C-alpha cells in the first residue's frame, strides 16, 4: 500500500491511525474467520478471508483491504477483542 495513503488513513470512528496487518495477525484473523463466529462491528458475520488488512494502532479494530482499496466503513470494522489467541503487537 502506498505510504502516503497509509499516512493519512485513520479509523473513521476513533480517528486512530492504522497500519498494515502483520502476517501473524492476518493468519490469526483468517483462522478465526474459517472457524466461524467472527462478526463485524455491525453484527454481520465475516465469511471471507482477508488477503490484506489494516489495524488501528491501538489494536482494537481491523479493516479489510479489497484489491488494494481500504474499506474504511465503520460498520465493516472487525473488533479484535472477539479473537482468541490474537498475537501481541509486532
C-alpha positions in Angstrom: 0.0 0.0 0.0 1.2 3.5 -0.8 3.0 5.0 2.2 1.4 8.4 1.5 -2.1 6.9 1.6 -1.3 4.9 4.8 -0.1 8.1 6.5 -3.4 9.8 6.1 -5.8 6.9 6.8 -7.3 6.5 10.2 -10.3 4.8 11.9 -13.4 6.7 10.8 -14.8 6.4 14.3 -12.0 6.9 16.8 -9.6 8.7 14.3 -6.8 6.3 15.5 -4.1 5.8 12.9 -3.9 2.5 11.1 -1.0 0.2 10.0 -0.9 -2.9 7.8 -1.7 -6.2 9.5 1.4 -8.3 10.1 1.5 -11.9 8.8 0.8 -13.5 12.2 -2.1 -11.1 12.8 -3.6 -11.9 9.4 -3.1 -15.6 9.9 -4.8 -15.5 13.3 -7.7 -13.4 11.9 -8.2 -15.7 8.9 -8.1 -18.8 11.2 -10.8 -17.3 13.3 -12.9 -16.5 10.2 -12.5 -20.1 9.0 -13.6 -21.4 12.4 -16.7 -19.1 12.3 -18.1 -16.6 14.7 -16.2 -13.5 13.6 -18.5 -10.5 13.3 -18.2 -7.0 12.0 -19.0 -4.1 14.3 -22.5 -4.0 12.8 -23.0 -7.7 13.8 -22.7 -9.2 10.4 -20.7 -12.5 10.1 -17.4 -12.3 8.3 -17.3 -15.2 5.9 -14.4 -14.4 3.5 -10.8 -14.5 4.5 -8.7 -11.3 4.2 -5.7 -11.2 1.8 -4.8 -7.8 3.3 -6.0 -5.6 6.2 -5.3 -2.6 8.3 -5.4 -2.5 12.1 -5.7 0.6 14.3 -2.5 1.3 16.3 -4.4 0.7 19.5 -5.1 -2.8 18.1 -8.9 -2.6 18.6 -10.2 -2.7 15.0 -9.3 -4.3 11.7 -10.4 -3.0 8.3 -10.2 -5.2 5.2 -8.4 -4.1 2.1 -10.0 -5.3 -1.2 -7.9 -5.3 -4.3 -5.6 -2.7 -2.7 -8.5 -0.5 -1.7 -9.0 0.0 2.1 -12.7 -0.5 3.2 -12.8 2.1 6.0 -16.5 1.9 6.7 -17.4 2.0 10.4 -19.9 -1.0 10.0 -17.2 -3.1 8.3 -14.7 -3.0 11.1 -13.7 -6.2 12.8 -13.2 -5.9 16.6 -10.1 -7.8 17.8 -11.5 -8.5 21.3 -13.6 -11.3 19.8 -10.5 -13.1 18.5 -8.9 -15.7 20.8 -5.2 -16.0 20.6 -4.7 -12.8 18.6 -1.0 -12.2 18.6 0.5 -9.3 20.6 1.9 -6.3 18.8 4.8 -7.0 16.5 
